[in-house]
Amino acid sequence: MNSSRQAKRLWNACSTALVDFPISDVSPIEYSTALPESVDVVIVGGGIVGISAAIYLNRLGQRVVLLEKGRIAGEQSSRNWGWIRQQGRDPDELPIMVEASHLWRELSAQTDETIGLVQGGLTYMAKDSAEFEKFAAWMPHANENGVDSRMLSRAELEKLMPEARCNWSGGIYTASDMRAEPWVAVPTLARLAVSEGVTICEGCAARGIETSAGQITAVMTENGIVKTPQVIVAGGAWSSLFLRNAGVNIPQLSVRASVVAVDGAPMTYQGGGADSKIAFRTRADGGYSLAAGEFHEFFIGPDAFRAFGKYLTQVKHDPFGTRYYPAAPKGYPDAWGTPRRWALDEQSPFERMRVLNPKPNAAKCASLVDHFSTLFPDLGPIKSKAAWAGMIDTMPDLVPVVDQVDDVSGLTIATGMSGHGFGIGPAIGRILAKMVTGQDTGYDLSRFRLSRFSDGSKMVLGPAI
Ligand SMILES: Cc1cc2nc3c(=O)[nH]c(=O)nc-3n(C[C@H](O)[C@H](O)[C@H](O)COP(=O)(O)OP(=O)(O)OC[C@H]3O[C@@H](n4cnc5c(N)ncnc54)[C@H](O)[C@@H]3O)c2cc1C
């Protein structure tokens, strides 16, 4: 099928496909629990970060309510590739990611359900010797953290992926890297949280926080007020909008990333792989998820102008990695018409968009299917079965903010996870639980402090979106 016909077919398939893959506002509400009057901690956001924080806070004896405006994992946390990746991580994220890998195994064993956790390994394939050297330069971080990454020669790569028809120069491979099925994993962890005593309210937007003498006293929701001294904002692409109304500015923006699921015969290699043009992984149903790892789309809005200066380093580093559009669709966090201020007794932008469900870039998805067919011709006809997209929230230096706000006592932020928050999510959740309860987190988190954007620090870019 030619690319434009395939693109059209994919576009038409998108609305129905979402029933099977990412969660959306057509998915049923699982938790319509009444709001408790008061709790120890309110968590805003039911993605992997919020759910993980809820589990570990509850295990520390805290009374927790998690508020989700739409559906658990309705946004990025069900739309991602499902990579649980240590390979190529920012050096400050890596030790946390090593812990996250252990936690994924532990959590998977603690549920009665499968989350599709598989240790399939991860490979980056180098297009030339310069890229090979770039991969090799990261190896000391793997060695320092006890991660089993190793460089692959061209011949070793051919042996690992015998069906591939490509002239790669070699690669880097981490056998212990894993994957899970995100649209299954995060809802399953939510059920684990509830079974252990966490309260989850879906379809319940947090409108804002109330404070007294600089200390949080309550969270106002669309369904009423919850008294609390502690709030964690884990709102993904909406965090900056929420925080801004509370008087806290973070330079967070989002990019659209598209994914296409295809059927195809099994290949020898069962892990994830990526080169500069395509990223793929085997799915639990035997097919493959495909994406263009180095291609993102950005909708310009007021926040983009506000934060532009902070993103200059990133833009200069990769001027062609992002495609720009003049405006986001209506209701997006940084759309031109989205209100920046609202009173806590009036409808907020969060209630107006229950699930941020961007249309995938159909042409890009079609070209990925073509490319995958060319790369692996022996897998037979590659048929696309669904396509979706997600808005990845990111920070100017491509690493998250995980910090407590100095000026608002009781306010903790965990956001800007970039394209790697799914894998690290459980460990971020465990860190948040320790942070909020005043315990030692076990890590130097200074790289992830909020003040780095205002204290004159030099921008140090993490590896990639
Ligand atoms: C296409 C794609 C591929 C990716 N691939 C990978 C990958 O392979 N590996 C990896 O590690 N990461 C990957 N990521 C990134 C990963 O998905 C995210 O970093 C991670 O899911 C972020 O989790 P989160 O909990 O911070 O945010 P989210 O999952 O976005 O959850 C935030 C939630 O907060 C809710 N919310 C926001 N505001 C409010 C409010 N005011 N009141 C109530 N609820 C609110 C939202 O509705 C949302 O459900 C990918 C992302 C995308 C889009």
Ligand as a Chemical Component Dictionary entry (heavy atoms), coordinates in Angstrom:
data_LIG
# 
_chem_comp.id                   LIG 
_chem_comp.type                 NON-POLYMER 
_chem_comp.pdbx_formal_charge   0 
_chem_comp.three_letter_code    LIG 
# 
loop_
_chem_comp_atom.comp_id 
_chem_comp_atom.atom_id 
_chem_comp_atom.alt_atom_id 
_chem_comp_atom.type_symbol 
_chem_comp_atom.charge 
_chem_comp_atom.model_Cartn_x 
_chem_comp_atom.model_Cartn_y 
_chem_comp_atom.model_Cartn_z 
_chem_comp_atom.pdbx_ordinal 
LIG C1  C1  C 0 4.844  8.257  22.646 1  
LIG C2  C2  C 0 5.576  8.203  23.947 2  
LIG C3  C3  C 0 6.574  7.254  24.135 3  
LIG C4  C4  C 0 7.249  7.172  25.355 4  
LIG N1  N1  N 0 8.087  6.118  25.570 5  
LIG C5  C5  C 0 8.608  5.924  26.807 6  
LIG C6  C6  C 0 9.340  4.750  27.106 7  
LIG O1  O1  O 0 9.480  3.853  26.280 8  
LIG N2  N2  N 0 9.904  4.625  28.336 9  
LIG C7  C7  C 0 9.748  5.580  29.295 10 
LIG O2  O2  O 0 10.307 5.435  30.373 11 
LIG N3  N3  N 0 8.979  6.678  29.062 12 
LIG C8  C8  C 0 8.407  6.870  27.860 13 
LIG N4  N4  N 0 7.625  7.958  27.605 14 
LIG C9  C9  C 0 7.454  8.965  28.657 15 
LIG C10 C10 C 0 6.509  8.488  29.743 16 
LIG O3  O3  O 0 5.318  8.012  29.185 17 
LIG C11 C11 C 0 6.224  9.660  30.676 18 
LIG O4  O4  O 0 7.439  10.243 31.103 19 
LIG C12 C12 C 0 5.464  9.198  31.917 20 
LIG O5  O5  O 0 4.342  8.436  31.570 21 
LIG C13 C13 C 0 5.054  10.420 32.724 22 
LIG O6  O6  O 0 4.295  9.974  33.801 23 
LIG P1  P1  P 0 3.607  11.042 34.749 24 
LIG O7  O7  O 0 2.918  10.269 35.803 25 
LIG O8  O8  O 0 4.613  12.057 35.128 26 
LIG O9  O9  O 0 2.574  11.830 33.815 27 
LIG P2  P2  P 0 1.284  11.362 33.015 28 
LIG O10 O10 O 0 1.332  9.937  32.644 29 
LIG O11 O11 O 0 1.123  12.338 31.911 30 
LIG O12 O12 O 0 0.139  11.518 34.065 31 
LIG C14 C14 C 0 -0.275 12.770 34.553 32 
LIG C15 C15 C 0 -1.742 12.664 34.891 33 
LIG O13 O13 O 0 -2.127 13.807 35.628 34 
LIG C16 C16 C 0 -3.466 14.091 35.327 35 
LIG N5  N5  N 0 -3.715 15.491 35.719 36 
LIG C17 C17 C 0 -3.081 16.590 35.264 37 
LIG N6  N6  N 0 -3.537 17.688 35.878 38 
LIG C18 C18 C 0 -4.482 17.281 36.751 39 
LIG C19 C19 C 0 -5.330 17.956 37.669 40 
LIG N7  N7  N 0 -5.280 19.284 37.826 41 
LIG N8  N8  N 0 -6.184 17.219 38.417 42 
LIG C20 C20 C 0 -6.220 15.871 38.287 43 
LIG N9  N9  N 0 -5.466 15.189 37.405 44 
LIG C21 C21 C 0 -4.597 15.877 36.655 45 
LIG C22 C22 C 0 -3.538 13.851 33.835 46 
LIG O14 O14 O 0 -4.862 13.635 33.412 47 
LIG C23 C23 C 0 -2.650 12.628 33.677 48 
LIG O15 O15 O 0 -3.378 11.430 33.677 49 
LIG C24 C24 C 0 6.952  8.095  26.390 50 
LIG C25 C25 C 0 5.953  9.050  26.196 51 
LIG C26 C26 C 0 5.256  9.107  25.002 52 
LIG C27 C27 C 0 4.147  10.109 24.829 53 
# 
loop_
_chem_comp_bond.comp_id 
_chem_comp_bond.atom_id_1 
_chem_comp_bond.atom_id_2 
_chem_comp_bond.value_order 
_chem_comp_bond.pdbx_ordinal 
LIG C1  C2  SING 1  
LIG C2  C3  SING 2  
LIG C2  C26 DOUB 3  
LIG C3  C4  DOUB 4  
LIG C4  N1  SING 5  
LIG C4  C24 SING 6  
LIG N1  C5  DOUB 7  
LIG C5  C6  SING 8  
LIG C5  C8  SING 9  
LIG C6  O1  DOUB 10 
LIG C6  N2  SING 11 
LIG N2  C7  SING 12 
LIG C7  O2  DOUB 13 
LIG C7  N3  SING 14 
LIG N3  C8  DOUB 15 
LIG C8  N4  SING 16 
LIG N4  C9  SING 17 
LIG N4  C24 SING 18 
LIG C9  C10 SING 19 
LIG C10 O3  SING 20 
LIG C10 C11 SING 21 
LIG C11 O4  SING 22 
LIG C11 C12 SING 23 
LIG C12 O5  SING 24 
LIG C12 C13 SING 25 
LIG C13 O6  SING 26 
LIG O6  P1  SING 27 
LIG P1  O7  DOUB 28 
LIG P1  O8  SING 29 
LIG P1  O9  SING 30 
LIG O9  P2  SING 31 
LIG P2  O10 DOUB 32 
LIG P2  O11 SING 33 
LIG P2  O12 SING 34 
LIG O12 C14 SING 35 
LIG C14 C15 SING 36 
LIG C15 O13 SING 37 
LIG C15 C23 SING 38 
LIG O13 C16 SING 39 
LIG C16 N5  SING 40 
LIG C16 C22 SING 41 
LIG N5  C17 SING 42 
LIG N5  C21 SING 43 
LIG C17 N6  DOUB 44 
LIG N6  C18 SING 45 
LIG C18 C19 SING 46 
LIG C18 C21 DOUB 47 
LIG C19 N7  SING 48 
LIG C19 N8  DOUB 49 
LIG N8  C20 SING 50 
LIG C20 N9  DOUB 51 
LIG N9  C21 SING 52 
LIG C22 O14 SING 53 
LIG C22 C23 SING 54 
LIG C23 O15 SING 55 
LIG C24 C25 DOUB 56 
LIG C25 C26 SING 57 
LIG C26 C27 SING 58 
# 
